[in-house]
C-alpha cells in the first residue's frame, strides 16, 4: 500500500477510540484495509474515514447491528443496492421519529403531573341509548391490538356503505389492571347487519348510562392521565364505579394520521342510582 494509516493515526483523524475501532473490526463493521500477518497491526486507508464516521453515527443512533451490516453490504454493492440501503436508513429514521415523539409526549405528561394547577376537564354526563353493531372479545393476557383491528374489519363489513357515527368500545377494568378481560367494540349503524357481516357481529342496544366524562386530545400515549382524571372525579364525588369504561373515537387513526388531531371521549361508567342529576 502506498497510503496507509496506523490504527492510532486513524483514531486521531476519526475521533474513534482504538478500542472502538478494534470492536468495529471484530463485528465486521469496519475491516482494516490491511492487517499485518506477522504482528496483527491494523492499517487503514484514508478512504475509510467517511465509512468509519458513518458507522459511528449509526451506532450512536442505535441502528441494530444486523441492519447496519445489511446497510454496509448494500452500500458496498454500489448503485445496484442503493435502494435497499436507503430503505434501511428510512425505516430507522421513522423509528427514531416515533421514539422522539414518545419522549416529547412523556415530557409533556410529566410536566402536567408536576403542575398542581393542571387539571383535565371532567363532567358528569348521561350517554343516551344507542343502537349499534358490536363484536365482543375475551382478550387474553399479553395480546396486542390485533383483536381490535379484526373486530373493526368485521364491523366495517357489516355496516357496508351506510353512514355511521364514530366507533367506540366498552372495556372491563381488568383489561387494564390485569392485562386481560372482556372488550366490546361497536359501530353505531342502522341494523340489521349487511349480507357481508361475520357471524361474530351482533345488534346491541346500549342502554342509557351515567358516566364521568372527559375528552382526551391527541395521541393515546398519555390516555392514562385522562383515565386518572375521570376515575378521580368519580371517587371524589362519591360515585360507585361500574365494571366498564367506554371510549368513543371521535377523531382517530381511521380519520387522520395526524395524531395531534385525535379526540377520544373517555366515559367512566358509574352507578346511576347514586349519581344524581348531572350538572
C-alpha positions in Angstrom: 0.0 0.0 0.0 1.2 3.5 -0.8 -1.2 5.1 1.6 -1.9 3.6 5.0 -2.7 4.8 8.4 -1.9 3.1 11.7 -4.8 2.5 14.0 -3.5 5.3 16.2 -3.4 7.7 13.3 -6.8 6.7 12.1 -8.1 7.1 15.6 -6.9 10.6 15.8 -8.4 11.5 12.4 -11.9 10.0 13.2 -12.0 10.6 16.9 -12.9 7.0 17.3 -11.0 5.2 20.1 -8.7 2.4 19.3 -10.9 0.2 21.4 -13.9 1.2 19.3 -12.0 0.5 16.0 -11.0 -2.9 17.2 -14.6 -3.6 18.2 -15.9 -2.5 14.8 -13.3 -4.8 13.1 -14.4 -7.8 15.3 -18.1 -7.1 14.5 -17.3 -6.9 10.8 -18.5 -3.3 10.5 -15.2 -1.7 9.5 -12.5 -4.1 8.3 -9.0 -2.5 8.1 -7.5 -2.1 4.7 -4.6 -4.2 5.8 -3.7 -6.4 8.7 0.0 -7.3 9.1 0.0 -11.2 9.3 3.1 -11.2 11.4 2.3 -8.5 14.0 -1.5 -8.3 13.7 -1.2 -4.5 13.4 -4.2 -2.9 11.7 -3.8 -0.3 8.9 -6.5 1.8 7.4 -6.9 3.7 4.1 -7.9 7.4 4.0 -10.9 6.4 2.0 -12.2 4.6 5.1 -12.6 7.8 7.2 -16.1 8.5 6.0 -17.4 4.9 6.3 -15.9 4.9 9.9 -17.8 8.0 10.8 -20.9 6.7 9.2 -20.7 3.6 11.3 -20.1 5.7 14.4 -23.2 7.8 13.7 -25.4 4.8 13.1 -24.3 3.2 16.4 -25.0 6.4 18.2 -28.5 6.3 16.8 -28.9 2.7 17.9 -29.2 1.1 14.5 -29.3 -2.6 15.2 -26.2 -4.5 14.2 -28.0 -6.8 11.6 -29.5 -3.7 9.9 -26.1 -1.9 9.9 -24.4 -4.9 8.3 -27.1 -5.1 5.6 -26.7 -1.3 5.0 -22.9 -1.7 4.6 -23.3 -4.6 2.3 -25.8 -2.7 0.2 -23.5 0.3 0.1 -20.6 -1.8 -1.0 -22.7 -3.2 -3.8 -23.0 0.3 -5.2 -25.9 1.5 -7.3 -27.4 -1.9 -7.7 -28.4 -2.0 -4.0 -28.6 1.7 -3.3 -32.4 1.5 -2.9 -32.0 -1.2 -0.2 -29.5 0.9 1.7 -31.9 3.9 1.6 -34.8 1.8 2.8 -32.8 0.6 5.8 -32.0 4.2 6.7 -35.6 5.4 6.1 -37.0 2.7 8.3 -34.7 3.5 11.2 -35.3 7.2 10.9 -39.0 6.5 11.2 -38.3 4.5 14.4 -36.3 7.4 15.7 -39.1 9.9 14.9 -41.5 7.6 16.8 -39.2 7.4 19.8 -38.7 11.1 19.8 -42.4 11.7 19.6 -43.0 9.3 22.6 -40.2 11.1 24.6 -41.7 14.5 23.9 -45.2 13.3 24.9 -43.8 11.7 28.1 -42.1 15.0 29.0 -45.4 16.9 28.4 -47.2 14.4 30.6 -44.6 14.7 33.3 -44.9 18.5 33.3 -48.6 18.2 33.6 -48.3 15.8 36.5 -45.8 18.1 38.3 -48.1 21.2 37.9 -50.5 21.2 40.8 -52.7 23.7 38.8 -53.1 21.4 35.8 -56.5 19.7 35.7 -58.3 17.9 32.9 -61.9 18.9 32.5 -64.3 16.3 33.7 -68.1 16.4 33.9 -70.9 14.0 35.0 -73.0 13.2 31.9 -75.6 10.8 30.8 -75.0 9.0 27.5 -78.2 8.3 25.6 -79.4 4.9 24.5 -77.8 3.9 21.2 -78.3 1.0 18.8 -75.0 -0.4 17.5 -73.4 -3.2 15.7 -70.9 -4.9 18.1 -68.2 -7.5 18.4 -67.3 -8.9 21.8 -63.9 -10.4 22.5 -62.3 -12.1 25.5 -58.8 -10.5 25.3 -56.2 -13.0 26.6 -53.1 -11.9 28.6 -50.3 -10.4 26.5 -52.4 -9.8 23.5 -51.6 -6.9 21.2 -54.3 -4.9 19.4 -54.9 -7.4 16.6 -58.2 -8.3 18.2 -59.4 -4.7 17.9 -58.3 -4.4 14.2 -60.1 -7.7 13.4 -63.3 -6.5 15.2 -63.3 -3.3 13.3 -62.9 -5.1 10.0 -65.9 -7.2 10.8 -67.9 -4.2 11.8 -67.0 -2.2 8.7 -68.0 -5.2 6.5 -71.3 -5.4 8.4 -72.1 -1.7 8.1 -71.3 -1.7 4.4 -71.6 1.7 2.8 -74.2 3.0 5.3 -73.2 6.2 7.1 -72.0 5.6 10.6 -71.2 7.6 13.7 -67.7 7.4 15.4 -66.8 3.9 16.6 -66.4 3.1 20.3 -65.5 0.4 22.8 -66.6 -0.8 26.2 -63.9 -2.4 28.2 -63.8 -4.2 31.5 -61.4 -2.5 34.0 -59.5 -5.8 34.3 -58.3 -5.3 30.7 -56.1 -2.5 32.0 -55.4 -3.7 35.6 -54.8 -7.4 34.8 -53.9 -7.3 31.1 -56.9 -9.4 30.1 -60.7 -9.1 30.1 -63.8 -8.6 28.1 -64.0 -6.0 25.4 -66.9 -4.9 23.1 -66.1 -2.9 20.1 -69.0 -1.2 18.5 -70.0 0.9 15.4 -73.2 2.9 15.5 -75.1 2.0 12.4 -78.6 1.2 11.4 -79.1 -2.5 11.8 -79.5 -5.2 10.7 -76.0 -6.2 9.6 -75.4 -6.3 5.9 -75.0 -9.5 3.9 -71.2 -9.4 4.3 -71.5 -9.5 8.1 -69.4 -12.0 10.1 -71.3 -14.3 12.5 -69.5 -12.6 15.4 -71.3 -9.3 14.7 -74.5 -8.7 16.6 -77.0 -6.0 17.1 -76.9 -4.4 20.6 -78.9 -1.6 22.2 -76.6 0.3 24.5 -78.7 1.5 27.5 -78.7 5.0 28.9 -75.7 5.2 31.2 -74.2 7.7 33.6 -70.5 8.5 33.4 -67.7 10.8 34.5 -66.7 12.1 31.0 -63.7 13.8 29.6 -62.4 14.3 26.1 -58.8 13.3 25.6 -56.9 15.3 23.0 -54.0 13.9 20.9 -52.2 10.6 20.9 -53.1 7.8 23.3 -49.6 7.7 25.0 -51.0 9.7 27.9 -54.5 8.3 27.9 -53.8 7.2 31.4 -53.9 10.8 32.6 -57.4 11.2 31.3 -58.4 7.9 32.9 -56.9 9.2 36.2 -58.9 12.4 35.8 -62.3 10.7 35.3 -61.7 8.0 37.9 -60.6 10.5 40.5 -63.6 12.7 39.7 -65.9 9.7 40.4 -64.1 8.8 43.6 -64.2 12.4 44.9 -67.9 12.7 44.0 -68.7 9.5 46.0 -69.8 7.7 42.8 -69.7 4.0 42.7 -67.8 2.8 39.6 -69.3 0.3 37.3 -67.4 -2.6 35.8 -66.9 -0.9 32.5 -65.2 2.1 30.9 -66.3 3.3 27.5 -64.2 5.1 24.8 -65.6 6.8 21.7 -63.1 7.6 19.0 -64.5 11.0 17.9 -61.4 11.5 15.7 -58.9 8.8 15.4 -56.5 6.9 13.2 -59.4 6.0 10.8 -59.8 9.7 10.2 -56.3 11.1 10.1 -52.7 10.1 10.6 -52.0 13.3 12.4 -52.3 12.0 16.0 -52.3 15.6 17.5 -55.8 15.9 15.9 -57.2 12.7 17.6 -60.1 13.2 20.0 -61.2 10.4 22.3 -64.2 10.6 24.6 -63.5 8.6 27.9 -66.6 7.7 29.9 -66.0 6.2 33.4 -69.3 4.4 33.9 -70.8 4.8 37.4 -73.9 3.6 39.3 -76.7 5.8 38.0 -78.7 5.4 41.3 -76.1 7.3 43.3 -75.0 9.7 40.6 -77.8 12.3 40.9 -78.5 14.7 38.1 -75.5 15.8 36.0 -74.6 19.4 36.4 
